[in-house]
Amino acid sequence: MSGDRQAPAACDGWLEFLSAGLDEALVNGERSRVDEHVAGCRECQARADSFRALKHAVARLPSREAPPGAVRAHVESLALRVRRSLPLGTAVRWLLAASLLSAAALYVALRRGPDGPGAQLAQELVADHLHSVPEATPAEVMTEDPAEAVRFFSDRVPFRPIAPRLEGARLIGGRLCKIHGRRVQLLFYRAHRDETISLFVSDQDLGGSGCRESRGLQVCSRRAGGLALLAVGSGPAGDLRRLLDSADF
Amino acid sequence: MTREEFASRALGYLEDLTAFARRLSRNAADADDLVQGTFERAFRSWRDLRQPGACRAWLFQIARNLHLNRARSAAARPELRLVTDEDTLPAAAFVSAEAVARFEAHDLEAALDRLHPDQRDAVLLCDLWGFEYEEIASITGWPLGTVRSRIARGRARLAIHLAAWSRDAKGRRQ
């Protein structure tokens, strides 16, 4: 491959920093030192790109596998036993405590200001993004036409589907997806520098406006027209936020 | 966290644990035993889990420890094993980002298989299951610096293996 280059041995000392930088795991002044070095070293820039591509390629391998029926049944029976082993008096007390806690949590959720998607949701969306982008798995509908995309999702999702226009990105397709067991739209857009953006559209309450980083990618969310829009991309959070804010439908 | 919450939460990770166990065991029957053993232990000692958010990492930790204990017991039997040097990084080119996109999943799996097991675990826990370095340290029992170093060396070796295959494939086409 013409792109395969051998870096000078002196650059080997930077490998750990390039790798940790990719995972947002640099400490103190390491980030600025790494950025400064990489800016002037084409070999380390190529190595950082190689690490990034490998990270994304590994993330697309299957991370979940269905167990055989007998294993699932055994594990579920263990869970059932744990659930049943709760004494009734304790169960009632815990139920009351849980109800109070839930009410308190609901109150806090209703009172608090806008925030981004939760950590677990962000992680799941990133996993879906990495496994579902057309580069990894063919989309169910490949189209640049928003009307055609909307037709595809009609009767497939439990709400009136949309295919928003995003400023600086073009629609390339979509597929059905599920969040918390409920069907949602997953639309794909091609942004500048060939970056693929996943846009999840759901009628569920999935948090307010904001962004969260997960596995080196950004997940931004906002609500519009009674729907939750959640975008996943590899660019800076500010760019993704602006893209999401430009959603027009 | 209540028992009920723990049970629901833990069951939600059954597929993750199955995939992890299959990678650790390399044998379907052993992997099934490992999954069941992990959940048996987890349901016995769920009160040890202090933070509900750490449930997934905690289950991975149990699975890995169980696997290592079983592997140590089995090591009493003589075994021929390919030993790879974990520390020395050969002076070689890395695969380019463009070339990575051209590899199939099975090529990547084969390259992962060639890594030292600790480096492979480090890379997979980080990149496949998305754990943070602190979580990987708790799963494996390694210091944070070791986690960071093993992930970097694992990625570097992957990049070198794939670069070599990429050159070979190009040579065959010419």
Interface residues (C-beta under 8 A of the other chain):
Chain A: M1 S2 G3 D4 R5 Q6 A7 A9 D12 L15 E16 L18 S19 A20 D23 A25 A46 R47 D49 S50 F51 R52 A53 L54 K55 A57 V58 A59 R60 L61 P62 S63 R64 E65 A66 P67 P68 A70 V71 R72 H74 V75 E76 L78 A79 R81 V82 R83 S85 L86 W94 A98 A119 Q123 V126 A127 E135 S214 R215
Chain B: T2 R3 E4 F6 A7 S8 A10 L11 L14 E15 D16 T18 A19 R22 D32 V35 Q36 F39 E40 F43 W46 G53 L89 A91 A92 A93 F94 V95 S96 A97 E98 A99 V100 A101 F103 A105 L108 E109 L112 V123 L124 C126 D127 L128 W129 G130 E132 Y133 R148 S149 I151 A152 R153 R155 A156 L158 A159 L162 A163 S166 R167 K170
